[in-house]
């Protein structure tokens, strides 16, 4: 019984920590949306900004590989950059 009570208490603690982090994540997502809305208000293209943010997360080699594949596909379709 003691072991079961400990496991239940540990489980509850873990769940509560996850719930707090989920709340923080939601608040951060709202903050990010506000920044994109501000950028849009200043005339920036939010769709392109999201792409830039995504690309900046990539390692240099991965970025170069994606650009090379994109160039290859565009060339195959007759859509040179």
C-alpha positions in Angstrom: 0.0 0.0 0.0 2.8 2.4 0.9 4.4 1.9 -2.5 1.1 2.5 -4.3 0.5 5.7 -2.3 4.0 6.9 -3.3 3.4 6.1 -6.9 0.1 8.0 -6.9 1.7 11.0 -5.2 4.6 10.9 -7.7 2.2 10.6 -10.6 0.1 13.5 -9.3 3.2 15.7 -9.0 4.3 14.9 -12.6 0.8 15.6 -14.0 0.7 18.9 -12.1 4.1 19.9 -13.5 3.0 19.1 -17.0 -0.2 21.1 -16.6 1.8 24.1 -15.4 4.1 23.8 -18.4 1.1 23.5 -20.8 -0.2 26.8 -19.3 3.1 28.5 -19.8 3.3 27.1 -23.4 -0.2 28.5 -24.1 0.8 31.9 -22.7 4.0 31.9 -24.8 2.0 31.0 -27.9 -0.3 33.9 -27.3 2.7 36.2 -26.9 4.1 35.0 -30.2 0.8 35.6 -32.0 0.8 39.2 -30.6 4.3 39.7 -32.0 3.3 38.4 -35.5 0.2 40.7 -35.3 2.5 43.6 -34.5 4.8 42.7 -37.4 1.8 42.5 -39.7 0.7 45.9 -38.5 4.1 47.3 -39.5 3.7 45.8 -43.0 5.8 42.7 -42.7 4.8 39.5 -44.4 4.0 37.2 -41.5 4.0 34.0 -43.7 7.6 34.8 -44.8 8.6 35.7 -41.2 7.4 32.2 -40.1 9.5 30.6 -42.8 12.6 32.6 -41.8 12.1 31.6 -38.1 11.8 27.9 -39.2 14.9 28.1 -41.4 17.0 29.8 -38.7 16.5 26.7 -36.5 18.2 24.5 -39.1 21.8 23.6 -39.1 23.8 25.1 -42.0 24.2 21.7 -43.7 20.5 21.0 -43.5 19.6 24.4 -44.8 22.0 24.0 -47.7 20.5 20.6 -48.5 17.0 21.9 -48.5 17.9 24.9 -50.7 19.7 22.5 -53.2 16.7 20.2 -53.4 14.3 23.2 -53.8 16.6 24.5 -56.7 16.5 21.0 -58.2 12.7 20.8 -58.1 12.2 24.3 -59.4 14.6 23.6 -62.2 12.8 20.4 -63.1 9.5 22.3 -63.3 11.1 25.1 -65.3 10.7 27.6 -62.4 14.2 29.0 -62.0 14.7 31.3 -59.0 
